[in-house]
Amino acid sequence: MSEYHTPVLLNESVSALITNIQGTYVDATFGGGGHTSEILSRLSPEGRVVAFDRDSDAIGNRIDDSRLTLVRTDFRYIRNQIMLDAWNAGNDPAEAGVDGVLADLGVSSHQFDTAERGFSFRFEAPLDMRMNTEASLTAADVVNTYPREEIERILRLYGEVDNPGRIARLIESGRAAAAIRTTGDLDKCIAPAVPEFQSHKILAKIYQALRIEVNHEMRSLEKFLSGAAEALLPGGRLVVITYHSLEDRMVKNFIKAGNIRGEVEKDFYGNVNAPLRAVNRKPVLPSEEEISSNTRARSAKLRIAEKIGEDEV
């Protein structure tokens, strides 16, 4: 599993997650199975894990443990899946709940390092970037068919790219001459706006923006947060590892206010109408030792929240 993906903040996240060793937990982003394996190692024989991943490659990392249910689906459907499991077990779906939910929002090392998936500018490959390989939209579709203004918006919003207008114009003029089908095609097309000494940083932002659009990551995250809050039992933990400012802001706002905008609403008595409360006010960061052994951990932030019980509101 370590060859597929090295789990980030493993001990910190799982330690924060588990409050009942006999409980039921969700690993919303199974990937290489590292976090799931660690959760299972800390649960009693009565404990259980439900894991999600939309990537068929990740499903191939299934762990042989009767306490694990692995589902190939987008984590946005967490609440529906928990209710379905309850129904199948003969329990009332309306009363179904879990003791904790963990999500590592990073792209797996396997996805970055498998050239044909098209996630990385390090390889000449089809411009794909689909996490679910059965989905229809690819990054090539985005750069070849989206209006220039929409490409500019995606680059600005999802990649926080400098000069998104210039890059969008280069893409528009490039595709007019020939379809942009590969990572090399894209890199060549936008080269005038990517100085060599900054190429890695700029390309990383551009590829991130396209990946987020292809996989509808922000919409999935919003639905996941609300579904996870509904799925948690009172006192249950939500543990989320983020890697860029946009998703971290969404998670922070949802924990604070119960919505991704961070707009606090209060009831008649002045209580905040939010289902969660923060356990850590500042995010937990990886140690220098972890970053030195896994450079992809360098931008990780861990946020922890707890479901508020009705008697606490």
N, C-alpha and C positions, 0 to 999 in steps of 0.2 A: 504493500500500500504506500510506503514511503516513496517508491519510484514514481507512483502516479501523482502524489501530492503530499507535501509535508505540512501537517496541520499547524496552524498558527495559534499562539497563546493557548496551547492545549490544556495545561494544568490550570491556568487561571480561569479559563472559560468553563471547564467541566466542574471545577470546585465551586464556582459561583452558581452553577446550574442546579446541582443536586441538593435537595433539601430532605428527601425521603428516599431511602435506598430501595424501598418496595414500590416506588411510584412508577408512573408512565411518563416518558420523556420523548420529545420530538427533536431529531436532527434534521432541520429543514433543508440542509445542503450537504448531502451524503458525500459526494466527491469520491475520494480514495478510501473513505471509511475510517479515517483516523480519529475524528471526534466521536463517532458512534462506538468504535472499539473501546475507547477510553471510558465512555459512559457505561457501557455494558460491564466493564471490568469492576466498576464501583457499585453496581446494583446487586441486590440479593436475587435468589432464584425467582422471586415473585415479581421483580421489576420488569419493565418492558420499554422498548424503544421503537418508535415509528419514524422511519427515515424517508426523505423525499429527494429525488433528483430527476431533472428532465433530460439529462444526457444519457443515452444508451450505453456509452462507454463506462460511465460511473456505475450503472446498474451491474455491470460485469464484475465489480468489486464486492459483490454480496458476501456478507459474513455468515458463516454457518453457525447460527445461534437461534434456538427456538424462541428466544425472547425478542427477536427482531422481526419487524414487518417493514419491507422495503418497497416503496411505491414509486413508479416512474410517472411523475407529474410535476407541474410547476408549484412551488411552495405557496403561491397565492391561494391555493385551494385547501390550505391546512384545516380550516374549520369544517369544510364539507367532508374531508377525509376522516377526521376524528368522529364526526357524527355517523358516517357510514360504518366505521369500525364498531361503534357502539350498537348500531342496528344489527349488524351481522352477528354480534355476540349476544343478541337478545336483550340488550339494555335500552333504556330510553335515550334517544339521541339528544333530546333537549337538555339532559342532565350530564352529558358527556363532557369530560375535561381532562387536562393533563397537568402534571406537576412542574413541567418546565419545557421551554422551547429554546433551542440554540440555532443560530444561523451564522455561517461564515460567508460573507458576501463576495469574497474574492474569486476570481477566475482561477481554476485549478492549474497547477504546473503542467499537467498532462495536456490541457487545452492549449496553453501557450506553446508547448514544446512539440505538439503534433502539427507539422507543417501544413498538411492538407486541410486542417480546420480553418486556416486563414486568420487566426487571432493575432499573429505577431508579424511585425514588419521585418523581423530577422530572417524570414524565409520567403523565397519566391513561391507563391501558392495562390490558388483560387481565392478571391476576395469573398469569403464565406461568413465566418463569425457566428454561426448559429449554435447555440447551446443545445437546442433540440434539433437534431439533424433532419427531422421530418417536417419542421416548420417551412413555410414557403418563402419568407422574406430573407434575403441575404444582403451582405454589405455591398455587393455589386449592384443589386437592385436599387439600393439607396443612392449610390453615387451616380448611377446612370439614369434614374427615372424621377428622382425627387426634384422639385423646383429649386432653383438656386437659393432663393430666400429661405426655404425650409432647411437646406443643407447648412446655410449660415447659422440659422437658429440652433440646430443640433450641435454644431461645433462650439457655439458660444455657451449654450446651456449645459450640455453634457460633458464637454471637454475643457471648458473655460479656456479656450484657445485664443491666443492673441491674433488679431487680424483675420477673424473668421470670414469676413466679407471677401478679402483677397483670395483666400484659399477656395472659397465656394466659387468664385469667378474662374479660377484656374481649372477647377473640376468641370465647370460648365463648358469652358472652351476646349478642354481636353477631350471630353466625351463627344463633342461635336465632330472631332476629327476621327476618333475611333473609340469604340466601347472600352470602358475601364473594367477589365475582367480579373486582373490579378493584383497582388500586393505590389508587385514591381510596376505595373501600369499606374497605380495610384501614386506611388512614391515619385515616379518620373514626372507625372502630371503636376504635382504640387511642389516640385523641387525648387522653383524660383522663390517660394515663400518659406523655405526651410534651410536656413544657413547651416552649413556642415557642422560647425562647432556646437550647435544647439539641436541637431537633428534628432537625437534620441529622445530628448525631452518633448519636443514639438510633435514628433510622430506618435509618441506614446499617448499624448492628449487626443490627437485626431483619431487614432484607432480606438481609444476608449469611448469617444463620443459615438462613433459608428456602431460599436459593439452594444452600447446601451440602447441605441435606437433599434437595432436588429432584434434584440431579445426583450424589448419592452421592459427593461429592468426597473425603471422608476415606478411604472404602473404596477408591476408585480410586487415591488417592495411595499408600496402603499397598501395594497390589498392584503399582503402578508401580515403587516403590522396590525391591521385591524382584525384580521382573522385569528392571529396568535393571541391577541388580547382577549378575544371572545373564548378561545379554546382553553385558556389557562384557568385553573382552579384558584380560589382565593389563596394568596400566599405563594402561588407559583411564580417561577422566575422566567423572564425573557432575557436572553443573553445574545447579543449581536456584535459581530466583528465586522467593522467597515474598513474601507481602503481609500476612499476619496471623499472630499468635502461635501459633495452633493448628497450622497447617501448617508453620511454621518449626520449632516444637518437634519435630514428627514427623520432619522431614528431619534436624535436628541429632541426634536420638536414633538414627536409623537409621545415620547415618554413624559415630556413636560405638560403637554396640553391635550393629548388624545387625538391630534390631527397633525399632518405633516407641515402645515403652515406655522405651527407654534402659536396659534391664536387662542389664548386662554379664555375659556368661558366659565362663569361661576353660577351656582344656583342661588336661590333666594337667601341662603344663609352665608354666602360668600365662599362656599367650598368649590374647588376647581373640578369641573366635569371632565375628569380624565380617569381611565381605568387602571393606570399604572402609577407607581411612584419610583423615582430613581433610587437605586441602592448606592451607586457611586456618582458623585457630583462631577468628578472629572474622569475622563476615560482612562482605563488601564492600558498602558503601552508595553510593547515587547521590550525585553531587556537587551542591552548591548550584546550580550552573549548570543541570544536568539537571532538577532539581526545579522551578526557576523556569520552564523551558520546557515541562515536562510534569508537572503537579502530581500525576498518578496514580502517579508514581515515588516519591513521598515516603516510603511505607512499605515499599519494596522492600528485600530482603536477599538477597545472593548467597552461596551456599555451594558449595564445590568439594571433591570427594573423588576418590580414585584407587583403582582396583581393585588389590587385593593379589595378587601371584602366589603360586602354591602353594609355590614354593621360598623364599618370604619368611615363611611361616607358622611 
